[in-house]
Amino acid sequence: MIAKRLLPSFAALAALAAGQCALAQDAACLSEQEVVSLVSFALPTVMESTIKTCRPQLSPQGYFGGQGPALVARFAAGKPANWPGAKAAFLKLGASKDAETRDVIAKLPDSALQPFAEGLVAQLVASKIKPDRCKAIERGVSLIAPLPPQNTAELIAFVIVLADKAGADKASKFSICPSRS
C-alpha cells in the first residue's frame, strides 16, 4: 500500500531513467552508489520541472504552490556533492558507440556538462508527465517531503535497483551492476 501511494512521486524520476535508457545502447552498468548520486543530483531539477509542468493543473495554494520552491532549494543544497557520481552515471548512460563523441563529452568541463545534464533532465520530465497525474504526483511528493534529501534519494534509488532486479530476466538498457555483498 505504501509503495502504491509513493509510486506517483517516483513518476518523474522514472521518466528521467526511461529517457536516459533510450540514450544508452551498450552502456555499462551503474553501481548502486552511482544511482543514488544521479538521483540526488537530479531530484531538484525533477521537482522544479514537475512543479512548472503541473502548475496549470494545480491550485496555487496546494503543496507545490506553497512549499515547492523551498523543497527544491533544500534538495538543491546537495547537488554539488553528488555531481561527481552523477556525472559518472550520466556519462555511462549517454555513452555512444562513437568513441570520439564519447571522449569529447567526457572532456567537457563541468561548467558545460552540468547545465546540459540539468536541461536534459528537465526536458525529459516535462515530456513524460501527463497532466491528469499532477495531483497524484503532488500528493506523493508531499508524503516524502519530510524525509531528509539523502534519505529520499536513497529510497528512490532503492526502488530503481529493486525494479531492475525484478526485471532481471528482461532486456534492459538501464542496468544496475550486481552488488558485491
C-alpha positions as CSV (number, residue, x, y, z in Angstrom):
1,M,0.0,0.0,0.0
2,I,2.8,2.4,0.9
3,A,4.6,1.6,-2.4
4,K,1.4,2.2,-4.3
5,R,0.9,5.7,-2.6
6,L,4.6,6.6,-3.2
7,L,4.6,5.5,-6.8
8,P,3.3,8.8,-8.2
9,S,6.1,10.6,-6.6
10,F,8.6,8.4,-8.4
11,A,7.0,9.0,-11.8
12,A,9.1,12.0,-12.6
13,L,12.3,10.2,-11.7
14,A,11.2,7.2,-13.7
15,A,10.8,9.5,-16.7
16,L,14.4,10.5,-16.3
17,A,15.6,6.9,-16.1
18,A,13.5,5.9,-19.1
19,G,14.8,8.8,-21.1
20,Q,18.3,8.1,-20.2
21,C,17.8,4.4,-21.1
22,A,16.8,5.5,-24.6
23,L,20.1,7.2,-24.9
24,A,22.2,4.3,-23.7
25,Q,22.8,1.5,-26.2
26,D,25.7,-0.5,-24.8
27,A,26.0,1.4,-21.6
28,A,27.9,-0.2,-18.7
29,C,26.0,-1.0,-15.6
30,L,25.6,1.7,-12.9
31,S,26.7,1.0,-9.3
32,E,24.0,1.4,-6.7
33,Q,26.0,4.5,-5.4
34,E,26.0,6.0,-8.9
35,V,22.2,5.6,-9.0
36,V,22.0,7.3,-5.6
37,S,24.3,10.1,-6.8
38,L,22.3,10.5,-10.0
39,V,19.0,10.6,-8.1
40,S,20.4,13.1,-5.6
41,F,21.7,15.4,-8.3
42,A,18.7,15.2,-10.5
43,L,15.9,15.4,-7.9
44,P,15.9,19.3,-7.6
45,T,15.6,19.6,-11.4
46,V,13.0,16.8,-11.5
47,M,11.0,18.6,-8.8
48,E,11.4,22.0,-10.4
49,S,10.4,20.7,-13.8
50,T,7.4,18.8,-12.3
51,I,6.2,21.9,-10.5
52,K,6.5,24.0,-13.7
53,T,4.8,21.4,-15.8
54,C,2.0,20.8,-13.3
55,R,1.4,24.4,-12.3
56,P,-1.6,24.9,-14.7
57,Q,-3.3,21.8,-13.2
58,L,-2.8,22.5,-9.6
59,S,-4.0,25.0,-7.0
60,P,-1.6,27.8,-6.2
61,Q,-2.5,27.1,-2.6
62,G,-1.5,23.4,-2.9
63,Y,1.7,21.8,-1.8
64,F,3.7,22.7,-4.9
65,G,2.4,26.3,-4.9
66,G,3.2,26.9,-1.2
67,Q,6.1,24.7,-0.4
68,G,7.6,23.6,-3.7
69,P,10.3,26.3,-4.1
70,A,11.6,25.7,-0.5
71,L,11.6,21.9,-1.2
72,V,13.6,22.4,-4.4
73,A,16.1,24.6,-2.6
74,R,16.5,22.1,0.3
75,F,17.3,19.3,-2.2
76,A,19.5,21.6,-4.4
77,A,21.9,22.1,-1.5
78,G,23.3,18.6,-2.0
79,K,23.8,18.9,-5.8
80,P,27.5,19.9,-5.7
81,A,28.5,16.9,-3.5
82,N,26.6,14.5,-5.7
83,W,27.8,15.8,-9.1
84,P,30.9,13.6,-9.4
85,G,28.9,10.3,-9.0
86,A,26.0,11.7,-11.1
87,K,28.5,12.7,-13.8
88,A,29.9,9.2,-14.0
89,A,26.3,7.8,-14.3
90,F,25.3,10.4,-17.0
91,L,28.5,9.5,-19.0
92,K,27.7,5.8,-18.7
93,L,24.0,6.3,-19.6
94,G,24.8,8.6,-22.5
95,A,27.8,6.6,-23.8
96,S,27.9,6.5,-27.5
97,K,29.3,3.7,-29.7
98,D,31.3,6.5,-31.3
99,A,34.4,6.7,-29.1
100,E,35.3,10.2,-30.4
101,T,31.9,11.7,-29.4
102,R,32.1,9.9,-26.0
103,D,35.6,11.3,-25.4
104,V,34.5,14.9,-26.4
105,I,31.6,14.7,-24.0
106,A,33.7,13.3,-21.2
107,K,36.2,16.1,-21.6
108,L,33.7,18.9,-21.4
109,P,34.2,21.0,-18.3
110,D,31.7,20.5,-15.5
111,S,30.5,24.1,-16.1
112,A,29.3,23.0,-19.6
113,L,28.2,19.4,-18.8
114,Q,26.2,20.1,-15.7
115,P,23.7,22.6,-17.3
116,F,23.4,20.2,-20.2
117,A,22.5,17.3,-17.9
118,E,20.1,19.5,-16.0
119,G,18.4,20.7,-19.2
120,L,18.1,17.1,-20.4
121,V,16.5,16.0,-17.1
122,A,14.1,19.0,-17.2
123,Q,13.0,18.3,-20.7
124,L,12.6,14.5,-20.1
125,V,10.5,15.1,-17.1
126,A,8.3,17.7,-18.8
127,S,7.7,15.4,-21.7
128,K,6.7,12.4,-19.6
129,I,4.3,14.0,-17.1
130,K,0.6,13.5,-18.0
131,P,-1.5,16.4,-16.8
132,D,-4.0,14.1,-15.2
133,R,-1.3,12.7,-12.9
134,C,-0.2,16.1,-11.5
135,K,-2.4,15.9,-8.4
136,A,-1.2,12.4,-7.6
137,I,2.4,13.4,-8.1
138,E,2.0,16.5,-5.9
139,R,0.5,14.3,-3.1
140,G,3.3,11.7,-3.5
141,V,5.9,14.4,-3.2
142,S,4.2,15.9,-0.1
143,L,4.3,12.4,1.5
144,I,8.1,12.0,1.1
145,A,8.9,15.7,1.6
146,P,9.5,15.4,5.4
147,L,12.4,12.9,4.7
148,P,15.9,14.4,4.5
149,P,17.1,14.8,0.9
150,Q,19.6,12.0,1.2
151,N,17.0,9.5,2.6
152,T,14.7,10.5,-0.3
153,A,17.4,9.8,-2.9
154,E,18.3,6.5,-1.2
155,L,14.7,5.4,-1.2
156,I,14.1,6.3,-4.8
157,A,17.4,4.6,-5.8
158,F,16.4,1.6,-3.8
159,V,13.1,1.3,-5.8
160,I,15.0,1.7,-9.1
161,V,17.5,-1.0,-8.1
162,L,14.7,-3.3,-6.9
163,A,12.8,-2.7,-10.2
164,D,16.0,-3.6,-12.1
165,K,16.4,-6.8,-10.2
166,A,12.8,-7.7,-10.6
167,G,13.2,-7.4,-14.3
168,A,16.5,-9.2,-14.5
169,D,15.1,-11.7,-17.0
170,K,14.1,-8.9,-19.4
171,A,16.4,-7.0,-21.6
172,S,17.1,-3.6,-20.1
173,K,19.2,-0.6,-21.2
174,F,19.3,0.7,-17.7
175,S,21.5,-1.9,-15.9
176,I,22.4,-1.9,-12.3
177,C,25.7,-3.7,-11.5
178,P,25.4,-6.8,-9.4
179,S,26.1,-6.0,-5.7
180,R,29.3,-7.3,-4.2
181,S,27.7,-8.5,-1.0
